[in-house]
Amino acid sequence: MPEENVSPEVTQQQLDNIFEQRKTKMEELKESGIYPYGVYVENIVSTAAAKQAEIKEENPDIFTVAGRIMTFRVMGKATFLHIKDQAGSLQLYAQRDLLGEDEYKRFKKLDIGDIISATGHMFVTKTGEVTLKMESYKLLSKSLRPLPEKFHGLTDMEQRYRQRYLDLITNDISRDLFFKRIAIIREIRNYLESKGFLEVETPMLQYIPGGAAATPFKTHYQALNCDMFMRIAPELYLKRLLVGGFEKVFELNRNFRNEGIDRRHNPEFTMVEIYQAFGNCNTMMELIEDMVTSIAMKIFGTLKIQLPNDKVIDLTRPWRRAPYRDLVREIAGADWFELPREEKYKKAKELGAEVMPDWTDLEITHEIYEKLIEHTLIQPTFVTRLPAELVPLAKTCPDDPTSVDVYELEINGQEISPGYSELNDPIEQRKRFMEQVALSGKDPKQAVDEDFLTALEYGMPPAGGMGIGIDRLVMLLTGTESIRDIVLFPQLKPKA
């Protein structure tokens, strides 16, 4: 008899005993001439396809399915079991008389977790369950370790992340979440390609990391004998393609930022960046509104996203557009931007912002935005016209050189996407880069991408650009609270 799935309370000694018992079974199979790690099986159909097949009493069709054994119930001369594949699960029915005496004895020694193929015809049991009556089977992979108990699954959250394969085997909710993530990414690609955008690939190893203000991961390139960095953003290379005549491009891939880990941040994350020649910030706002609502309707059939805290996000268009300064005035007062720095500091402290005495006007103001305003923006909101110092790669607003023509899309209190009217003036771009270098104290040779500036000097068309954090978008659309739940293998500290 196969042992059942193990409960969360099982001891290490019990696990070790099960492991040894299964190893013994594996050796016995080998001695009897059966290789316990299978061979190629032809004409396998999914469990879903088998269940949808026409049930014939005379001359029934023969099907071969394959999957992992999840339940196993021996009833003397007959056995019922369920196998699970990517498409779902299917009940199998084995009879001693049909398999033969010796083969049935070997069959009863299979364990929950083993992967098998089974061939037979479909019928419906008295309880109405579509079932495959086995005429033959093959062991494809012997499982030496028992699965977590099916009712509890993996109760330890860290174990779920470290051993995602077990989480996927035992937790249908988790599997479905990742199927949805895959579908969202597929539909992003389909949508952009339908709008004439070209998917491209740009370097992940960069000599000068650019396109965002973040700490990069550093490595050394032996062949070139120089230090390199994992990219923090693909922006500067995608803009080179605009210079080269690629008018609508996107890249959907990984970025790397050597910074903190929490429920909304993973140092290795997925992002799509999109650039459109002859577009602007407004073009990008229209694009992301249409794309996100189209994807939500196609995959989920609704624009109402239910969150675990009983909040509902309504993606119905049009989305709110609110200037940055107006939002700050709502919290800090209508005269905020006319106040001296000392009064701003005092008032910010009174409002509960954690500000330092030596901070600039901008730093104090942005602290109020980030700590007192951003988390309140639950429904989709484009925060527009940000201070120019915050976004060095965007064009200034025509009517106000102190603001840039950008948006930050906030939903459920977090940024989902930034978008710009891209700066294409090479002289102004160099000036802004040098201002950033002066503030950071870095060596210009290590912080300013001269080849990018050279590309701009050849002429880049006016353009709109945006980035979308895929992980955060998936969290939003699926109502998930932690980024670790929608990243297959999140970063974790190595076990001691």
N, C-alpha and C positions, 0 to 999 in steps of 0.2 A: 504493500500500500504506500502511495506517495504521502509524504508529510504535508501538512497544510502550510499556508503562508505564516511567517513568524509575526508575533505580536510585538508591540513596542517594548514590552517588559522582558523580552528574551535575553538571557545572559550570553556573554561572549563564549563561555564554555559550551553552551547549547549550540551556538552558531558553529563553533569549531567541530563539534560532533557531527552536525548535519553535513558540513563540508567534507569530512572524512568519509561519511556514509555514501555521499554522492560520488566521491572519487572512486570508492570501491565498486559502485555500480558501473562507472565508466570503464574501469579496468576489466570487469566481467564482460561487458559488451565487446571490448576489443578482443578478449580471449575467445569469444564465440564467433569472431569474424565480422563483427559489425563496427564500422568506424563511426564514433559518436558525434562527428562534426560534419556529417552530411556531404552531399554531392549536389550538382546542378539538377534542378527539377523543372521539367518543361510544362508549359501550358497552365501555369498557376493563374487562378482568377481570384479577385478580392472576395472577402467575406460578404461585402455588400452586394457584389454582382451575383454571388451564389444564392443569397437570400431572395434576390429579385427574379430568379429564374423560374420558368414555368414548371410546375410540379406535374409529372407524368406518372400515372400508375403503370402503364404498359410502355416498355422500351424507354425507360427514363434516361435522361441525359446524364453523362458522367462528368463530374467536376473534380478538379484538384485545387485544394486551398492550402495555405500555409500560414502559420502564426505561432504565437507563444501560448502555452497552456496556462490558463488563469484559474480554472477550477477543475477538479477531478473527483468523480464520485463513482466508486466501484460498487456494483450491485450483483455480486456473484458472477453469473455468466454474461453480464452486460455492464457497460460502463458509459456514463454520460460525462462529457467534459466540454469546456468552452475554450476556444482559442481566440486570440486577439491579433489583428493586424492593423495596418495604418487606417483602414477603412472602417473598422469596428470590430464586433465579435460575432462568433457563430458557434452554435451548439453542435457537437459531434456525438455520434452514437456508435459504440463498438460492441460487437457480439463475438463470443468465443466461436460459435459455429461458423461465422462468416470469415473470421481471421485465421482460424485454425488453433488447435490446442497450444502448440509451442509458441506461436506468434502472440497469442493473447496473453500468455504468461509473461512474455517480455514486455508487452504493452502495459500491463498493470504495474510494472516497475518504473514507468515514466514518472517524472516529478513535475509539480507546478513550477513553471519557469522554463521548462524544456521547449525548444522550438521544433515543430514537426510539420510535415506535409501529410495530407490525408486525401485519399481519392475515394469517391463513392457517388451516390445519387441523393437527391434532395427529397425529403418527405416532411409531413407536418405531424407533430406528436399529438396525443390526445389533449394536451394542454394548449395546443395551438401554436407551438413554437416551431419555426422552420429549422430543420436539422439536416445534417449530412450523415447518412448511414455509411460507415466506412467499409470499404472492401479491401483497402491496403493503406499502409502508412510508412513514412520514413522518418527516422530521427535525424534532424538537421543540425542541432546544436544542444549538447548536454549542459544544463545549467548546474554549476557546482555550488552556487550560493542561493539560499532561499530568498524569495521576494518578501517585502514588507507585507504585513497582514492587510488583506484587501479592504477591510472596513476602515481602518485608521490611516492607511497609507503612510507616507513619511510625515511624522508629526514634528520632527526637528527641522526648523526652517533652514538652518545652515546646511544640514544634510541634503535638503531638497536642492540647494544651489550647488553644493559640491558634487552630488551624485544625481545630476539632472536626468540621467538615463533611467534611474529608478522612479523618479518623479513622473516621467513621461509614461512609464509602464503602468503605474498604479493609479495615476491621477488623471481622469478624463477631462476635468476642468482645465488643468494645466496644458494638456495636449491641445485642447480646443483653442486656448489662448494663443498658442504658437501657430496653429493653423490660421488664425485670424491675422496675426502679425504677417505671416507669409502672404496672405491674400491682400493686405493693405499695401505692402511693398510692390506686389505684382500690379495692382491697380494704379499706383503712382506712376510706374513705368508706362503702363498702357495709356494712361491719360496724357502724359507729357508727349509720348510718341504720336498720339492722335492729334496733338496741337503743333506738330512739326519740329519738336525738340530732338536733338541728337544726343544719345548717351555717349559720354567719353570717359577716358581714364587718364588721370594725371598723377605725377609722382607722389608716393607716400614718404619716400626718403627725400628730404630737402636740405640744401646747404644753409639756407636762411629760412626759418619758419615764419610764415606771414599769413595775413588774412584775418587775424583775430589777436586779441590781447590775452595770452595764456602762457603757462609754463610748459615747454615741450619736453618730451622724452629724448634723451641724448644717446647716440651710439657712435661707433667709429667704423668707418669704411676702410677696410684693410687694403683693398686694391688701389684706392686713390690716396691712402694715407691722410685722411682728413676726417674731422668730426662731422656727423650728419645728425639730423633731427627727424623724428616721426612727425608727420604734418599735423598741425593744429587746425588747418582749413585748406581747401583746394582753391580758394578764391583767386589768388594772383595768377595761377596757371590757367584757370578758366577764362580770365580776362585776356590773357595772351591769345587765346583762341578767338575771342571777339576781334582782336587786332588782325588776326590771320584770316578773317572773313567767315568764320563759323558764327552765324547770326543768332541761333537759338540752341543752347547747349545745357546739359545737366550732367551731374555726376552724383551717383548714389553709392556711398561707400563709407569706410571707416575714417574717423578722426581720432587723435590721441592727445589728451591733455593731462599733464602730470600734476593733478590737483586732487581735491578731496573726493571721498566716496560717501554718498548718502542715498536716501531713497529716491532722489531725483537726478543723481549724478553717477556716472560710471566713467573711469578714465579712458576707456575704449568705447566709443559710441558711434552710432550710425546716423548719417546726415545726408540730405540731398541738397545740393546747391544748384541754382537755376539762374541763367543769364539770358537776357533777350535784348539784342541790339535794337535801337530805336524805340525802346520802351522806357518806363520810368517807375517811380515808386507806386503810383496809382495803378499802372499796368500789373505790378506784382500783387497788389492788394486784390485786384479783380481776379487774378489767376489763382491765388491760394484760396479765396472764398469759394470759387467754382470747383476747384479740385477737391477740397476737403468735403464739401457738401455732396459732390457727385460720388465720391468713394464711400461716404457714410451711407448714402441711400443704396448703393449697389451691394455693399457687403452686409449692412445691418438693417436696411429697409426703413430707417427712421433718422430724423435729425435731432431727436431727443436722446441725450446720453444720460443714463441713470448712474449716479455715483454711489459708492458704498455708504456715504454719510447722508443719504436721502436727498442730496442736491440733484437737480436736473440741469444739464447744460443744453441750451437750445441753440442749434447751429443754423437756424433759419436765417436766410439773408434778408436785408443787408445787415452786416455787422457794424457795431458802433465804431465811430472814429472820434478820438479825443486827443487834442493837443497836450503834450507833456506839461506845459506851463499851466494850462487850465486845471489839470488834475492836481498839481501841486498847490495851486491857489485854493482849491476846494478844501484842502486839509490845513494849509499853513496860513491862509488869509489872502484876501484880494491884493494886499500891498506887499506881499512877500518879496517880489523881485525888485522893489524899490528900497527895501530895508538895508542898512549897513551890515557888513559881515558880522559884527559883534552882536547885533540884535538878532540876526538869523541864528547864530549859535545858541543864544539864550532861549529863543523861542523853540528851536529844535529840541533842546533838552526838556523843555516844559511839555512838548508833545510826546516825549518818550523815545526819541531817536538817540542812538548811541554815537555821539559825535565827539571829536577831539578838538581841543582849543586851537591847534595850529592848522586846522583844515581850511581849505579855500571855500569861497561861496559855492562853487560847483559841487565840491565834495559834500558839503552840508546838505545842499538841495537834493543831490542824488541819493543820499542816505535816507532822506524823508520819503523819496519815491520808492526806493527798494524795500524799506522796512515798514512803511505805513500805508502805502498805496497799492503796490503791485499785488500783494496777496488778496486784496479785496476785489480784484477784477476777475470775477467768476465767469460771466458771460463773455463771448468773443468780443474783444476790444482791440482795435488798432490804436496804439499810442503813437502819435505822430509828432513831427517837428521837434526832435530831441536837440539838446545843446550840441553845437558843432564840435566841441572838444571831445565828446564821447564817441564820435564815429568819424575817424579820419579818412575813410574810403568813400564817403558819400558827398554828393553835391549840396551846397548850401541852398536854402530856400530863396527864390528870386526876390522876395519882399523883406527878407531878414537874414543878413549874413551871419548872425549869431546862432541860427538854427539850421539843421540839415534836413533835407527832404527824405526822411526815412520813416519806417514804422517798426514797432515791436508788437507782434500779435500776442496778446495775453489771453489765456483761457484757463479757467480754474486756478487762477492765482499764480500761473507760471508762464514764462515765455515759451511759445511754441515755434515762433519764426520771426527773424528780423528781415527787413527788405529795404532796399535803397534805390534812389536815383543815383547811379554810380558816377563817381568823380572820374572824368576823363581828361582833365587839364593836367598835363605833366608837370608844369611849373608849380601849380598849387599843391599837387600831390607830393612833390619833393619837399616843399615847405612844411607840410603837415607831418611827413615822416621825420624830418629833422627836429620839429618841435617835440614829437614823441621821444626821440632819442635824447634830447636835452633833459626831459623830465625823468627819464629812466636811468640816465648816466651810462648807457651802453656805448660800446664802440660802434660808430656808424657803419664800418665795414662789416660788422657782424649782425647789424640790425636792419640795414636798409637794402632792399633787393634792387640793386642797380639795373639788372637785366629787365625787371618789370618796368622800371622807369624808362628805360630805353625803348621798350615796346610801346609805352604810352606816347613817346615822342614821335613814333611813326604814325600815330593817330588811331585812337579807339573810338568807335561810334558811341554816341550817347546810348545808355542802356539802363535797363532795370535789372536788379538782381535780388535774390533772396536765398535764405537757407531755411530748412525745416528739420528740426530734431525728430528723427523717425521714432526713437524710443519714447519720447514724450508724446508724440502724436498717437502712437499705439496705446500708451497708458490712457490718454484722454478718451479715445474711441471705444476702448474696452472697459473703461471705468476701473482701471487698476491703479493702486496707490503707490506701489514700489517698482522702481525700474528693474530691480532684480527679478521680478516675476515675469518680465517680458523680454529679458535677455537670456538666451539659452545657457550661456556659461559666464555669469557675472564674475568680476574680479573679486577674489577673496584672499585674505592673508594665508600664506602656506601653513599647513598643519605643522606643529612643533615636532 
